Amino acid sequence: MTPLVEHVFKAALDLQPIERAELIEKLFQSFDRSSSKHIDSAWAEEVESRFDAFDRGELKESPVEDVFARLNQR
């Protein structure tokens, strides 16, 4: 890291957790993501669809340990 980036990073560590999260969000949004808006929209629809299916009892929950174990098998 450059000295400036190191300075900013150390200063950010002094922020409250919510402030750090807001800073992360602003930094993330600073990237040009215009080409991925359709992907973001599709994922948002998918997430809503899955929440709705879960609420209707069509999907079951899984313990986080099981989810990570399945992911690690890939």
C-alpha positions, 0 to 999 in steps of 0.5 A: 500500500502507498503511504496515503492508502495506509494512512486512510486505512488506519484512519478508517479503523478508528471509525465506528463499525456502522461508519466503516460499513458506510465508507465501504459502501461508498467506495464500492459505489464509486466503481463504474458498475453501469454495465452490471446493473442488469445483473444486479437487477436479476439477482435482486429478483432472484433473492426476492423470489427465494424469500417468497418461496421460503415464506410459502414453505417451498424452500427449507433452511439449512444450517450455515455449517452445512452450506459452507461444507457444500461450498467447500466441496466444490 
